[in-house]
Amino acid sequence: MTDAADDTGIGTLSFEEALKRLETIVHRLESGEASLDEAITLYGEGDRLRAQCEARLKSAEARIEKIVAGGDGRAGGVRPFDEA
């Protein structure tokens, strides 16, 4: 597990690793076991992890394409997923 103070490598974590670390931080904060200083440090790291996860999700969403069926029912091309 990553040390709470050593979050300089957040950008290198996979989405799954970042999410797991974020869940660990949330559990630690919710437990009430962290000192005030540790809680502040954990909150800052958690905020950076949340931002990274959100950016990765937006990036993945932008790459997802919706398959468009032609008149004959066969795939006729693709268009961005969120396009009507």
N, C-alpha and C positions, 0 to 999 in steps of 0.2 A: 504494500500500500504506500502511496506517495505521502511524504511528510507534508503537513498542512502549510508549513512555511515555504516549502519548495514546490511552487506551482509555476515555475518559469517554463516548464515543458508542456503546459496545457495545450498549446497549438499542435503538438505532435501526437496527442492522444487520439485514438480512434473515437468515433461517436459512442460506441459501446463502452469503452474505457472511461470516457468523460462522464457519461451518464451514471456508470457504476460509482465513480468517485463522488459525483454530486449526490447520489442516494446515500452514500456513507456520511457525507457532511450533514445532510438533512437529518439523518438519524441521530448523529452526535449532537446537533443543535437542539433537536426535540427532546432528547433524553435529559437535558439540563445538567449534564456532567461536565461540560466545558466551562472553564473560567471565562470571565468577561473578555480578557485579552485574546484568549484562544477563540472564543465565539466571534469576535470581530474579525480575526484573521480568517477563520473558516467561512464567514459570510462573504468576505471579499473574494476568496477563491471560488466559492460557490457561484457568485455572480459572474465571474469570468467563465466558469464552466458552462453556466446557463447560456451565456451569449455565444459561446463556441458551438454548443449543441443546436441552438436556434439557427445560426449561420449555416451549419452543415445541413440541417433539414431544409432550409430555403434553397440551398444549392442543389440538393437532390431533387426537390420539387420542380425546380426550373428545368432539370434534365428529363423529367418524366414526360413521355409523349403518349398521346391517346391514338390508338389505331383507328383509322376512319374506314368504314366499310363502303365500298362502291355500290352501285345500283344492283350488281349481280351478287352481292353478299360477300364478295372477296375483298381482301384488304386493298384499299385504294390509296393509301398513303398514311401519313401521320400529321398530327398538329399538336401544339402545346396542350397539356392536360387540362389547364384551367380555361381554355378557350371554349366559348359556347358553341 
